[in-house]
Amino acid sequence: MAELIFRTGTMDAGKSTLALQTNHNHAARGRRGRLFTSHDRAGTAMVSSRLGLVADAEEVAPDFDFWRYTVDALTRGARIDYVICDEAQFYTAEQIDQLAKVVDELQIDVFCFGILTDFRTRLFPGSARLVELADRTEVLQVEALCWCGKRATHNARTENGVMVTEGEVIVVGDVDAADHPPAAVDDVEVAYEVLCRQHHRRGMTAARARAVSLSPEPLPFT
Ligand SMILES: [Zn+2]
């Protein structure tokens, strides 16, 4: 029986690495798959991981139809045993419904990888629909850590170094500023950082914690 599987974690949890590893494992067993992504950090139509792995993928625009794409490909004689969907949090709820139909009606395994919640701690629409529909939702075992050493469960967005909790949901940036400079949008440098819930609630990023610890006067927690 084919399955719809959702593997989720915070931004640093190695989801794209696992997506590429999953693709490799299935391809090595002679299975044929298709790779999809949306707003990948490397640019459109690529799945890239922080460890340097890269693969070509189809870009999922908001009007992309997984059901029509798959039926068309099969009709043309293509073989598809599995589908890998990276950055699935950015897909529409409708597209997740199409993926469930691909699993049920065409017996194709679908592996989705994505972040559960956005920087405001709200579920992404694609992730919410995946939690509702997936045969299995797995939280990745490679755990990202907050600067305090606790398990990082939330994604924080910073603009010019200051944590924000309002704004457009989709602004692509990266957690690793060393490899990928922050995305500049209208002269605002957008970056991401993974935090534990307590430090996300307090808006206490690593930089702010450092500033507080160096400050002669203790700053009040807000
Ligand atoms: Zn923390």
Residues whose N, C-alpha, C, O or C-beta is under 5 A from the ligand:
A	BS01	ZN	C146 W147 C148 K150 C196 H199
